[in-house]
Amino acid sequence: MSLAIVYSRANYGIEAPLVTVEVHLSNGLPALSIVGMAETSVRESRDRVRSAILNSQFEFPARRITINMAPAELPKQGGQFDLAIALGILVASGQVPEEKLQDYEFVGELSLNGGLRPTAGILPAAQACGAQQRRLICCAENGPEASLCEATEVLSSHSLLDVVAHLFGQQPLLPHPPVAYAPDAQATLDLSEVKGQLQAKRALEIAAAGQHHLLMFGAPGTGKSMLASRLPGLLPVLTREEAMEVAAIQSVSRQKPQAPLGYPARPFVAPHHTASAAALVGGGPQPRPGEISLAHRGVLFLDELPEFQRQVLEVLREPLENGFIRVSRAAAQMEFPCRFQLVAAMNPCPCGYWGDERGRCRCTPDQVNRYRGKISGPLLDRIDLHIPVQPLASGDLYRPVTGEDSPQIAGRVAVARSIQYQRQGCYNGQLQGQKLMHHCALSARQQSLLETATDALGLSARALHRVLKVARTIADLAAREALEDNDIHEALSYRVLDRQCG
């Protein structure tokens, strides 16, 4: 047999399309060529594969070897094809039987001594493999991660020699036990550790209950970062489907440790304010997920919001509305999920002490306007709640901690979320169009109230819809079917920056 066909998987965004590795041996001067839009890292596999075959005590054929990786138009990069290429050469040269190859897919990078090394994106590969009713053979270090996919039989190996022994039936590889669904515990940071700040804590509860975006502003040291870090502890644990989405993104981005692991908890991602637009939304010649996708189903925390470059912040507009980002490059166009909750924090002015009673602020009105002007109106419109965080009195810092802990608040949040999902099939923060107007129906008096507030605050239509969504969540937390005037008043009180701009 001078022709062999072996199956593997490529990385394409968070997908793992099938790659058919065809190996043909022919007469002629010894040479090895790889065709099929292979990147440099794939073409370099010829040297790794040759050394791995020889060091595993097999013969490397002294013939002309042609390796085709189909489909030809799909870009291929990385070392995950090494194992499939090596097996193709061994099968084509008659050293390994071909009968069972059709039942397997092979993903793994080879070391020069024939050992297997882990690769990125093994979880999407395992999911796609199971959908094709095949078994996956991968590196032993990738085994725990691949076994999160219960529909796929995962066989993990330490070396090329072990894989060949399995194909001969001499020493079968044992299936890696699937990981039962047991989500990781939520954040251990508790909201009761934050002293005072009752309005901010209330806003965090509303944000968690309705999946709303939140902006906190106040002087340095008032607890904005502490409050933001407690939000994951108020959110329900991920469902299995949500956990698999998060795990797949982390797998492609090499965020998961290559050790026995469980299902992930809700992410909390806090990029530095020097991050570029490509780092935030994803990019590169072959686009990779950015920070907003790593925060999928979790929290994206942007501290020192005005310190981000304005063009970087503007790329958040569409993801905040749509829950996905489409990254286009000359070579590829990819779509990444990014259904996250934005929590942002900022100072009221460049020095941070605008409005301080002791007169510590020396910023001019122009400096304050330029500082706040770094956040555009369209972006501010898309943030549901604007919360001032005031400094505590020195005496309050030494008083015992009081107030509800995170599990108590999380219980109310879970009930409110259940009400929303049973009523409308989504959370209030995602309500659009007719659904929004139907589930946030207003009386004539309430419509008049909102019209007056819109004129006084200069609210846009989008900001007005955000007010309605927040009011709906406030009513759900109180288990009320219809909106009351107090719900609308409270929702309007969370548009502080609109009021100051007006």
C-alpha positions as CSV (number, residue, x, y, z in Angstrom):
1,M,0.0,0.0,0.0
2,S,1.6,3.3,-1.1
3,L,-1.3,5.5,-0.2
4,A,-2.7,6.2,3.2
5,I,-5.6,8.4,4.5
6,V,-5.6,9.6,8.1
7,Y,-8.1,12.0,9.8
8,S,-7.1,15.0,12.0
9,R,-8.6,18.4,13.0
10,A,-7.5,22.0,12.4
11,N,-8.1,25.1,14.5
12,Y,-10.3,27.7,12.9
13,G,-11.6,30.2,15.4
14,I,-13.4,28.1,18.0
15,E,-14.3,25.4,15.4
16,A,-12.3,22.3,14.5
17,P,-12.9,21.4,10.8
18,L,-11.9,18.0,9.5
19,V,-8.5,17.7,7.8
20,T,-7.8,14.6,5.7
21,V,-4.1,13.8,5.6
22,E,-3.3,11.9,2.4
23,V,0.2,10.3,2.2
24,H,1.5,8.9,-1.1
25,L,4.9,7.1,-1.6
26,S,6.3,7.0,-5.1
27,N,9.6,6.2,-6.8
28,G,12.2,8.9,-7.2
29,L,14.8,10.7,-5.3
30,P,14.0,10.7,-1.5
31,A,12.1,13.8,-0.7
32,L,9.1,15.0,1.4
33,S,6.7,17.7,0.3
34,I,3.6,19.0,2.1
35,V,0.8,20.6,0.1
36,G,-2.6,22.0,1.1
37,M,-2.1,25.5,2.4
38,A,0.2,24.5,5.2
39,E,1.7,27.2,7.3
40,T,5.4,27.2,8.3
41,S,4.8,25.4,11.6
42,V,3.1,22.5,9.6
43,R,5.9,22.4,6.9
44,E,8.4,22.1,9.7
45,S,6.8,18.9,10.8
46,R,8.8,17.0,8.2
47,D,11.8,17.2,10.5
48,R,9.9,16.4,13.7
49,V,8.1,13.4,12.0
50,R,11.3,12.0,10.5
51,S,13.2,12.0,13.9
52,A,10.1,10.7,15.8
53,I,9.7,7.7,13.4
54,L,13.4,6.8,13.5
55,N,13.6,7.2,17.3
56,S,10.6,5.0,17.7
57,Q,12.5,2.2,15.9
58,F,10.6,2.4,12.7
59,E,12.0,2.8,9.2
60,F,11.7,6.1,7.4
61,P,11.0,5.3,3.8
62,A,13.7,6.4,1.4
63,R,11.2,7.3,-1.3
64,R,9.4,10.4,-2.6
65,I,6.7,11.3,-0.1
66,T,3.9,13.6,-0.9
67,I,1.5,14.7,1.8
68,N,-1.7,16.4,0.9
69,M,-3.8,18.1,3.6
70,A,-7.4,18.5,2.4
71,P,-9.4,20.7,2.0
72,A,-6.7,22.7,0.3
73,E,-8.4,26.1,0.8
74,L,-8.4,25.7,4.7
75,P,-5.4,27.4,6.4
76,K,-3.5,24.9,8.6
77,Q,-1.1,25.9,11.3
78,G,0.4,24.3,14.4
79,G,1.9,21.0,15.2
80,Q,-1.3,19.0,15.9
81,F,-1.0,17.2,12.5
82,D,2.4,15.6,13.4
83,L,0.8,12.4,14.7
84,A,-1.5,12.0,11.7
85,I,1.4,12.6,9.2
86,A,3.6,10.1,11.0
87,L,0.9,7.4,11.0
88,G,0.2,8.1,7.3
89,I,3.8,7.5,6.4
90,L,4.0,4.3,8.4
91,V,0.7,3.0,6.9
92,A,1.8,3.9,3.3
93,S,5.1,2.2,3.8
94,G,3.4,-1.0,5.1
95,Q,4.7,-0.8,8.7
96,V,1.3,-0.2,10.3
97,P,-2.1,-1.8,9.4
98,E,-4.6,0.5,7.8
99,E,-7.8,-1.4,8.7
100,K,-8.8,0.7,11.8
101,L,-7.7,4.1,10.6
102,Q,-11.2,5.1,9.5
103,D,-12.5,4.8,13.0
104,Y,-10.1,7.3,14.5
105,E,-9.0,10.9,14.4
106,F,-5.5,11.8,15.5
107,V,-4.4,15.1,17.1
108,G,-0.9,15.6,18.6
109,E,2.4,17.2,18.2
110,L,5.5,14.9,18.1
111,S,8.8,15.4,19.9
112,L,12.0,14.2,18.3
113,N,12.0,11.1,20.5
114,G,8.5,10.1,19.4
115,G,6.7,11.4,22.5
116,L,3.4,13.3,22.2
117,R,3.0,16.9,23.3
118,P,-0.3,18.7,24.0
119,T,-1.9,21.1,21.5
120,A,-4.4,24.0,21.8
121,G,-8.0,23.6,20.8
122,I,-8.4,19.9,21.8
123,L,-11.9,20.4,23.2
124,P,-13.5,21.7,19.9
125,A,-11.6,18.8,18.1
126,A,-13.1,16.3,20.5
127,Q,-16.6,17.7,20.0
128,A,-16.3,17.6,16.2
129,C,-14.8,14.1,16.4
130,G,-17.7,12.8,18.4
131,A,-20.2,14.3,16.0
132,Q,-18.6,12.1,13.2
133,Q,-18.9,8.9,15.4
134,R,-15.1,8.5,15.5
135,R,-12.7,8.0,18.4
136,L,-10.1,10.6,19.2
137,I,-6.4,9.7,20.0
138,C,-4.5,12.6,21.5
139,C,-1.7,13.4,23.9
140,A,-2.2,12.1,27.5
141,E,-1.9,15.7,28.8
142,N,-4.9,16.7,26.6
143,G,-6.9,13.7,27.7
144,P,-8.7,15.3,30.7
145,E,-9.7,18.4,28.7
146,A,-10.9,16.3,25.7
147,S,-12.9,14.1,28.0
148,L,-15.2,17.0,29.0
149,C,-17.0,16.1,25.7
150,E,-19.1,13.1,26.9
151,A,-20.1,12.2,23.4
152,T,-16.6,11.3,22.3
153,E,-14.5,8.3,23.3
154,V,-11.1,9.8,24.0
155,L,-7.9,7.6,24.0
156,S,-4.8,9.3,25.3
157,S,-1.3,8.3,24.7
158,H,2.3,9.3,25.6
159,S,4.1,8.4,22.4
160,L,3.9,7.4,18.8
161,L,5.0,3.9,19.8
162,D,2.0,3.5,22.1
163,V,-0.4,4.5,19.3
164,V,1.1,2.0,16.9
165,A,0.8,-0.7,19.6
166,H,-2.8,0.1,20.0
167,L,-3.5,-0.1,16.2
168,F,-1.8,-3.5,16.1
169,G,-3.9,-4.6,19.0
170,Q,-0.9,-5.5,21.1
171,Q,-1.4,-2.9,23.9
172,P,-4.8,-1.2,23.6
173,L,-5.1,2.3,24.9
174,L,-7.7,2.7,27.7
175,P,-10.5,5.2,27.1
176,H,-10.1,8.3,29.3
177,P,-13.0,8.4,31.7
178,P,-15.5,11.2,30.9
179,V,-15.7,14.0,33.3
180,A,-19.0,14.2,35.0
181,Y,-20.6,17.6,35.1
182,A,-19.6,19.3,38.3
183,P,-19.0,23.0,37.8
184,D,-16.2,24.7,39.7
185,A,-17.3,26.7,42.7
186,Q,-18.0,30.4,42.2
187,A,-15.7,33.1,43.4
188,T,-14.9,33.0,47.1
189,L,-14.9,36.8,47.4
190,D,-18.0,37.8,49.4
191,L,-19.9,41.0,49.0
192,S,-20.3,41.3,52.7
193,E,-16.6,42.1,52.9
194,V,-17.3,45.5,51.3
195,K,-18.2,48.0,54.0
196,G,-21.0,50.5,53.3
197,Q,-21.8,51.3,49.6
198,L,-25.4,50.2,49.9
199,Q,-26.4,51.8,46.6
200,A,-23.6,50.2,44.8
201,K,-24.4,46.8,46.3
202,R,-28.0,47.2,45.2
203,A,-26.9,48.1,41.7
204,L,-24.7,44.9,41.6
205,E,-27.7,42.8,42.6
206,I,-29.8,44.4,39.8
207,A,-27.0,44.0,37.3
208,A,-26.6,40.3,38.2
209,A,-30.4,39.6,38.1
210,G,-31.0,41.1,34.7
211,Q,-27.5,40.7,33.1
212,H,-27.1,44.5,32.8
213,H,-23.9,46.5,32.2
214,L,-22.6,48.7,35.0
215,L,-20.4,51.7,35.3
216,M,-19.1,52.9,38.7
217,F,-17.4,56.2,39.2
218,G,-15.8,57.8,42.3
219,A,-12.6,58.8,44.0
220,P,-9.7,56.5,44.2
221,G,-9.9,53.9,47.0
222,T,-13.7,53.9,47.4
223,G,-14.1,50.2,46.6
224,K,-15.0,50.1,42.9
225,S,-12.6,47.2,42.1
226,M,-13.7,45.3,45.3
227,L,-17.3,45.6,44.2
228,A,-16.7,44.5,40.7
229,S,-14.7,41.4,41.8
230,R,-17.7,40.3,43.8
231,L,-20.1,40.2,40.9
232,P,-19.3,36.6,39.8
233,G,-20.3,35.4,43.3
234,L,-23.8,36.7,42.7
235,L,-24.3,34.9,39.4
236,P,-25.7,31.3,39.1
237,V,-23.3,28.6,38.2
238,L,-22.9,27.8,34.5
239,T,-25.1,25.2,33.0
240,R,-23.3,22.4,31.2
241,E,-23.9,23.9,27.8
242,E,-22.6,27.3,28.9
243,A,-19.6,25.7,30.6
244,M,-18.7,23.8,27.4
245,E,-18.9,27.1,25.5
246,V,-16.5,28.8,27.9
247,A,-14.2,25.7,28.0
248,A,-14.0,25.7,24.2
249,I,-12.9,29.3,24.0
250,Q,-10.4,28.7,26.8
251,S,-9.1,25.6,25.0
252,V,-8.4,27.5,21.8
253,S,-6.7,30.3,23.7
254,R,-4.5,28.0,25.8
255,Q,-6.2,29.3,28.9
256,K,-6.8,25.9,30.5
257,P,-4.0,24.2,32.4
258,Q,-2.8,20.9,30.9
259,A,-3.7,19.0,34.1
260,P,-6.7,17.1,35.3
261,L,-9.5,19.7,35.5
262,G,-13.2,20.2,35.8
263,Y,-15.7,22.4,34.2
264,P,-14.9,26.1,34.4
265,A,-16.6,28.8,36.6
266,R,-17.9,32.1,35.2
267,P,-14.9,34.0,33.9
268,F,-13.7,37.3,35.4
269,V,-11.5,39.1,32.8
270,A,-9.8,42.4,33.6
271,P,-7.5,43.5,30.8
272,H,-5.0,46.3,31.4
273,H,-5.9,49.8,30.0
274,T,-3.0,49.6,27.5
275,A,-4.7,46.7,25.7
276,S,-5.2,47.2,21.9
277,A,-8.4,46.9,20.0
278,A,-7.2,43.6,18.5
279,A,-6.4,42.3,22.0
280,L,-9.9,43.2,23.2
281,V,-12.0,41.8,20.4
282,G,-9.6,39.3,18.8
283,G,-7.3,39.4,15.9
284,G,-4.1,38.2,14.3
285,P,-3.4,36.8,10.8
286,Q,-5.5,33.8,11.8
287,P,-7.9,35.5,14.2
288,R,-7.9,34.3,17.8
289,P,-10.5,35.1,20.5
290,G,-9.9,38.4,22.4
291,E,-10.6,39.4,26.0
292,I,-14.3,39.9,25.4
293,S,-14.6,36.3,24.2
294,L,-12.6,35.0,27.1
295,A,-15.2,36.8,29.3
296,H,-18.1,35.0,27.5
297,R,-20.8,34.0,30.0
298,G,-18.9,36.0,32.7
299,V,-17.7,39.5,33.6
300,L,-15.5,41.9,31.7
301,F,-14.0,44.4,34.1
302,L,-12.5,47.6,32.6
303,D,-10.8,49.5,35.4
304,E,-9.7,53.1,34.7
305,L,-12.1,53.3,31.8
306,P,-11.1,56.7,30.4
307,E,-7.4,55.5,30.3
308,F,-8.3,53.1,27.5
309,Q,-7.7,54.5,24.0
310,R,-11.0,55.8,22.7
311,Q,-10.8,53.7,19.5
312,V,-10.3,50.7,21.7
313,L,-13.5,51.4,23.7
314,E,-15.5,52.0,20.5
315,V,-15.1,48.4,19.3
316,L,-17.2,47.4,22.2
317,R,-20.4,48.9,20.8
318,E,-21.6,46.0,18.6
319,P,-20.5,43.2,21.0
320,L,-22.5,44.8,23.9
321,E,-25.6,44.7,21.8
322,N,-25.2,41.5,19.8
323,G,-23.3,39.1,22.0
324,F,-20.9,38.1,19.3
325,I,-18.0,39.6,17.4
326,R,-17.1,39.1,13.7
327,V,-13.4,39.5,13.0
328,S,-12.5,39.9,9.3
329,R,-9.0,39.6,7.9
330,A,-7.7,39.1,4.4
331,A,-7.3,35.4,4.9
332,A,-10.3,34.6,7.1
333,Q,-13.5,35.8,8.6
334,M,-14.4,34.4,12.0
335,E,-17.2,34.8,14.5
336,F,-16.6,34.5,18.3
337,P,-19.2,34.5,21.0
338,C,-18.9,37.3,23.6
339,R,-22.1,37.4,25.7
340,F,-20.5,39.1,28.8
341,Q,-21.5,41.6,31.4
342,L,-19.5,44.8,31.3
343,V,-18.5,46.3,34.6
344,A,-16.4,49.5,34.3
345,A,-14.9,51.8,36.8
346,M,-13.6,55.4,36.5
347,N,-12.6,58.4,38.5
348,P,-14.7,61.6,38.2
349,C,-11.8,63.6,36.9
350,P,-8.1,63.3,36.0
351,C,-6.9,63.7,39.6
352,G,-9.8,61.6,41.0
353,Y,-11.1,64.1,43.6
354,W,-13.7,66.1,41.7
355,G,-16.4,67.2,44.1
356,D,-14.3,66.4,47.2
357,E,-15.5,68.4,50.2
358,R,-11.9,69.2,51.3
359,G,-11.1,70.9,47.9
360,R,-8.4,68.5,46.9
361,C,-9.4,68.7,43.2
362,R,-7.5,71.2,41.1
363,C,-8.8,70.1,37.7
364,T,-10.3,72.8,35.5
365,P,-13.7,72.3,33.9
366,D,-12.1,71.8,30.5
367,Q,-9.8,69.1,31.9
368,V,-12.8,67.3,33.5
369,N,-14.8,67.5,30.2
370,R,-11.9,66.2,28.2
371,Y,-11.4,63.4,30.6
372,R,-15.1,62.3,30.6
373,G,-15.2,62.9,26.8
374,K,-13.0,59.9,26.3
375,I,-16.1,57.9,26.8
376,S,-18.5,58.5,23.9
377,G,-22.2,59.0,24.2
378,P,-23.1,55.9,22.2
379,L,-21.0,53.7,24.5
380,L,-22.4,55.3,27.6
381,D,-25.9,54.7,26.2
382,R,-25.2,51.0,26.1
383,I,-24.3,50.8,29.8
384,D,-27.5,50.3,31.9
385,L,-26.5,51.6,35.3
386,H,-24.3,54.5,36.2
387,I,-23.4,54.4,40.0
388,P,-21.5,57.0,42.1
389,V,-19.3,55.3,44.7
390,Q,-18.7,57.7,47.6
391,P,-15.7,57.5,50.0
392,L,-16.6,56.2,53.5
393,A,-16.1,58.2,56.6
394,S,-12.9,57.2,58.5
395,G,-15.0,55.9,61.4
396,D,-16.9,53.5,59.1
397,L,-13.7,51.7,58.1
398,Y,-13.3,50.3,61.7
399,R,-16.9,49.2,62.3
400,P,-17.8,45.5,62.1
401,V,-18.9,44.3,58.7
402,T,-22.7,44.2,58.4
403,G,-25.1,43.3,55.6
404,E,-26.0,40.3,53.5
405,D,-23.5,38.0,52.1
406,S,-23.2,36.9,48.5
407,P,-25.1,33.6,48.8
408,Q,-28.1,35.4,50.2
409,I,-28.2,37.9,47.4
410,A,-27.4,35.2,44.8
411,G,-30.5,33.4,45.9
412,R,-32.7,36.4,45.0
413,V,-30.8,36.8,41.8
414,A,-31.5,33.1,40.8
415,V,-35.2,33.5,41.5
416,A,-35.4,36.7,39.4
417,R,-33.5,35.1,36.5
418,S,-35.8,32.1,36.6
419,I,-38.9,34.4,36.4
420,Q,-37.4,36.2,33.4
421,Y,-36.5,33.0,31.5
422,Q,-39.9,31.4,32.1
423,R,-41.7,34.6,31.0
424,Q,-39.7,35.6,27.9
425,G,-37.0,33.0,27.2
426,C,-34.1,35.5,27.9
427,Y,-32.8,37.8,30.5
428,N,-34.1,41.4,30.7
429,G,-30.8,42.8,29.5
430,Q,-31.3,41.0,26.2
431,L,-34.9,42.2,25.6
432,Q,-35.4,43.8,22.2
433,G,-38.2,45.2,20.0
434,Q,-41.7,44.0,20.6
435,K,-40.7,41.8,23.5
436,L,-39.3,44.8,25.3
437,M,-42.5,46.8,24.9
438,H,-44.8,43.9,25.7
439,H,-43.0,42.9,29.0
440,C,-42.4,46.5,30.0
441,A,-45.9,47.8,29.4
442,L,-46.5,51.2,31.0
443,S,-49.6,53.0,32.2
444,A,-50.4,56.5,30.8
445,R,-49.0,58.1,34.0
446,Q,-45.8,56.1,33.7
447,Q,-45.4,57.1,30.0
448,S,-45.8,60.7,31.0
449,L,-43.2,60.3,33.7
450,L,-40.7,58.8,31.3
451,E,-41.4,61.5,28.7
452,T,-40.6,64.2,31.3
453,A,-37.4,62.4,32.4
454,T,-36.3,61.9,28.8
455,D,-36.6,65.7,28.1
456,A,-34.9,66.6,31.4
457,L,-32.0,64.2,31.1
458,G,-31.7,64.2,27.3
459,L,-32.0,60.4,27.1
460,S,-31.7,58.8,23.7
461,A,-34.1,56.1,22.6
462,R,-31.5,53.5,23.5
463,A,-30.9,54.9,27.0
464,L,-34.7,55.0,27.5
465,H,-34.9,51.3,26.6
466,R,-32.2,50.6,29.1
467,V,-34.2,52.3,31.8
468,L,-37.2,50.1,31.0
469,K,-35.0,46.9,31.2
470,V,-33.6,47.9,34.5
471,A,-37.1,48.8,35.8
472,R,-38.3,45.3,34.7
473,T,-35.5,43.7,36.6
474,I,-36.3,45.7,39.8
475,A,-39.9,44.5,39.6
476,D,-38.7,40.9,39.0
477,L,-36.5,41.0,42.2
478,A,-39.7,42.0,44.1
479,A,-41.7,39.3,42.2
480,R,-44.1,42.0,40.7
481,E,-45.9,41.2,37.5
482,A,-46.4,44.9,36.5
483,L,-44.0,47.8,36.7
484,E,-44.7,50.3,39.4
485,D,-43.8,54.0,39.6
486,N,-41.0,53.3,42.2
487,D,-39.4,50.8,39.8
488,I,-39.1,53.5,37.1
489,H,-37.9,56.1,39.6
490,E,-35.2,53.8,40.8
491,A,-34.1,52.8,37.3
492,L,-33.9,56.6,36.4
493,S,-31.7,57.2,39.4
494,Y,-29.1,54.9,37.9
495,R,-28.6,57.2,34.9
496,V,-26.4,59.7,36.9
497,L,-24.0,60.5,34.1
498,D,-26.9,61.3,31.7
499,R,-28.2,63.7,34.3
500,Q,-24.9,65.4,34.7
501,C,-24.4,65.7,31.0
502,G,-27.9,67.2,30.7
